[in-house]
Amino acid sequence: MQLQESGQMYLETIYVLTGKSDKVRAKDVCEYMGFSKPSVSRALGLLKNGGYVEVSDEGYLTLTEEGVRVAKMIFERHNLITDVLIKLGVDKETAAEDACKMEHVISEKTFAALKKYIETL
């Protein structure tokens, strides 16, 4: 299953929230992302069916191995692109907003080259 940008954003959100608390629920995702409960429930259902998220009987969310892999990739892209934009003189808020858009469309090849270039600085 190829994830759309929104699916990637949900995985990244669960990943970030899991770093703050080991008990993440759908309501936490709603609050963090500012989305309605029905929207989050629908997205989580798709992610669950795609094998990216597991939901316990108590309603706690856990990323599967594949979910963690994708979330880490998106999170790494977001952080690196944000840092690059800040180093180029973009203010922190704009850099984070732009990185959030760019992280979903940049190719693996371009990201790898960007990462390699940044590591040489």
N, C-alpha and C positions, 0 to 999 in steps of 0.2 A: 504494500500500500504506500503510495507516494503521498507524503504529507504536504498539505497546503501551508501557506504562511501562518494562518490562524492556529493550526494544529501545532506548529513549531513553537508559537508563542505560548500556548498552553503548557507544553512540555517544559519550556524554559521557566515559566512561572512556577510550576510544581517543583522543579529542580531548585530554584531559588528559595522557595518557601520551606522545602525539606532541609535546606541548610540552616534555617532559623528554628525549625521545630520538627521533630520526627513524627508528629501527628498533624497531617495536613488533610483538610476536608474541602469539599466543593465550596462551602461558604467562604473559606479562606481565599480560594481562587477568585471568587466573585468580588470580594473586597479588594484584593490586590489589583485585579484587572479592571474593576469598575463595570463589570458586565452583570446582566441579570441572571438569576438562578436558572431559568429555563435555557438560556443560551449556553451556560456553563455545563448544565446537565447533558444537553445534546452533544456538545463537543467531547465531553468525557466519555459518553457512550461510544462515539466514533473512535476515540483513542483506545478505549478498552477493547473494542472489536478488532482494532488494528494491531493489538498486541503490544501497545506502548505503556498502558497503565493498568494497574490492578486496583480493585476497590474491595476493601475488607467488609465483613458483615457489619462492622461498626461504622462504616462509611469513610474510613481512612484511605487516602490515595497513596499508592506506591508506584514508582516508575519501574517498568521491567528493564531487563538488561538493554534491550533495544531502545527503550524510552530514555534511559540514562545516556546512552551513546549519542542519540540525537540532541538531547537537551544540553549535554556538555559541549557539543559542536557549536550549537547556536549561541550558547553563553560565551564560549571562547571568542567566537566571531564578534559578538556584541562588544565585549571588553576591548579586544584589540582594535577594532575599527573606531570605537570611542576614543581610545588613547591616541591613535594616529591623528584623528581630527583635532583633538585638543592640542597636540604638538604642532599642528599646522596653524594654530591660532583661533580655532573655533571655540566659542564659549562652551562650558561643560554641558549645559542643558540642551543646546542645539546639537552638540556632538552626540549626545545620548539618543536624542530623537532621530537624528539622521542615521545613526548606527543601527537603530532598531529597524529601519526600513531596508538598509543596505545588507544586513546580515542574512536576509532571506533570499536575496537574488544573486549575490556574488558567487561565482563558480568556485569549485574546489581548487582548480588550477590557479585562478587569480588570488584566492585567499592564501594559498600556500606560498605564492611568490611574494605577496605583501608581508606575510609573516616572516619569511626568510629575509627580506629586505630590512624589516624593522629590527630583527635580531642582529644585524650587522652594524647598526648605528650605535 
